[in-house]
Amino acid sequence: MPLADPAVRVSSPKLPHDGLRVVVIGQPNTGKTSLFNRLTGLRQRVGNYPGVTVERKEGRGKIGDTPFTLIDLPGTYSLNALSLDEHISVRALAGHPDIGPIPDVILCVVDAAKLQRSLLPAFQAAALHRPMVLALKFFDEAAAEGWKFDLPLLEKKLGIPVIPTVGHKGVGIDALKKAILRAYEQNLTMPGIRWPEPIEQAMSLVEQRLVSEENAHIRRFKAQRLLFDTSHHPSDLDNDSELRKKLLEEAHTIILNGGHHPANAEPVLLFPQIENALEDCTEKTGAVSERLTERLDAAFVHPVFGLAFFAAIMFGVFQAVYTLASPLMDLIEAGTGWVQDLVGGWLTVTPMLQSLVSDGIIGGIGSVLVFLPQILILTLLIALLEDCGYLARGAFLIDRSLSWCGLSGKSFVPLMSGFACAIPAIMATRTIEDPKSRLTTILITPLMSCSARLPVYVLMIGAFIEPRYGSIAAAATLFAMHMLGPLIALPVSWVMQKKVLKAPSPPFVLELPPYRRPTVRDTTWRLWHRASRFITDAGTIILAMSIVIWSLLYFPRPAALENTVRSAFVTESVAETGQSAEQIEAALTDSESELAKNFEVHLAGAYVEQSYLGRTGKWIQPVFDPAGFDWKITVAVLASFPAREVVISTLGIIYNLGGEEDEESATLRSKLGNEIWPGGSRAGQPVFTLPVAVAVMVFFAICMQCGATIAMMTAETSWRWAWGSFVVMTLMAWVASVGTYQLLSRIL
């Protein structure tokens, strides 16, 4: 059935005072992102759509003196709103309060080599009767594959400008901008679709009875979506769900009686019209690039060699994030320490302000920036793998291994990256289109044993396992701690997908894009946006958490405590050194003396013990008593909330060794080994035994003891999911550590 006749053009409409509003639609892998970057440059704003985790990207630019706002909608194969991405696209096109008014111009990006299939969203959006421009992306690749186009004829048949582009080279960008303005000024719209009588009858029923909209074209678009989008959220397009159900059943009956099926009537009827529109406009003479892609896929997607190559690639990614970021992180930590010392020296007159600025604010900023190397390196590697086309192959290879627990192959890269750091790993989940799979992947990613847990493992293994059982047992324990998280994560994923979210197990449908060379411009923009997004979204939360933890560790600060600690320290020093109390007091006045430095360490430990966090640790210690934790371990657990590795320095302070101790410290290991219970039923017994050491490692392996991770999860999901996950993982960690301690105490 032919397209309806084009509408009469209306010349030179008045431009909106804030410029044109242009939305970009198109299927995945059509190059929308690179085109968006070329049109807007760095004048972009990235966030989430209200109430959902789908990324919202807007940019601004100019066409001569005419400003425009470009909204990049999620890539969708169709406007049938079966997924959250498609749901967002429909809302944006129809005009929605959370997104904005109906667009002035629709820019449809299509793959020139797959034009017939790529045009489906454009034909679906034609009902809106809005000015539209068609951008033929990868025009050079299509030509290399033997495609030829009669662009003037195609423009005539579609009724809209058709602009060939090569995004990474900037070819066609100026012409595309001019076409957008021309389409708006001349009201260049695609002809409407002429439906068969049963479809038209059903659509008219829906349009008249369900859609309350003054604009006839928007009303038709909404009716079309209600009729064909069987899973669409009703509140966006109508108000009465009961009436909607009744009338849609009646409309679907009309369609069925007409010989069509509501679930597939739209694409079945549209694709012949798309084919008719392309007739005599395109011609294919060869397939050079396809043959190259097939040869590469013979190796990369091979069930044996492909998996081996994928494992090597993932190991390289993991190793790069794990090792290349370390020098940069050390540099940031050193720079943070230098700034702390510098600023702290200016504020010595006011100790509380000095500690707030130095430890709370500067230390908090440092705790944000220290994650940037890992985020940037992981983002860079994933961007290169994705842009060159390999990441889709990796997801295809690993999909079967994860499908039983409700995840797809696209979850593997974020989970693997979680072994380095959960922060960039959670950001990497944005490659997962399915919102429920993405949410589940985000929630289980913190169970991967990140590098921040390693100092805890090294300390406990080096102090209590390697000296007694040897290096082989130590290595086996370290491996077991790293594997504990995945062993728990996959069953948890099954529970989340099947029981909590009740997500169906959709078939893993993934288009394998052709191999392409990544572009420096697009990769750089992606790194910039990921870094800025992390700093603005998660960084502010991390900084706030750091200041809160500083407050709990600093206050209260009773004035009498220093005198009490000083008196006890002098008495101990007299007994240890044989010097008089007067000599000890004199030595304490010299801030550079060893005694003075040692006293400051003892005083810091006393302040931690008397702080609100220290008191909380003593108060809740009975909860951790079944796991063998004393109050000092409990306080260290609480203090390590901003970052797990802080537990080492906190233990150093509590045991009067100073905050500079690390996991390799022989003094700290010795101190832990000699610590005894001061009273109670365990009086005189060692605090740290092998069961306690293993229980501590198990607790840290499972618990989400990382404020930065919670902040990132809050930014990517919601505070309910983030803190709910924290509570659940803390309970799981407590149960596992108690069970480990009780079991090992009976065996050993």
Order of alpha helices (4+ residues) and beta strands (2+ residues): beta-alpha-beta-beta-beta-alpha-beta-alpha-alpha-beta-alpha-beta-alpha-beta-alpha-alpha-alpha-alpha-alpha-beta-alpha-alpha-alpha-alpha-alpha-alpha-alpha-alpha-alpha-alpha-alpha-alpha-alpha-alpha-alpha-alpha-alpha-alpha-alpha-alpha-alpha-alpha-alpha-alpha-alpha
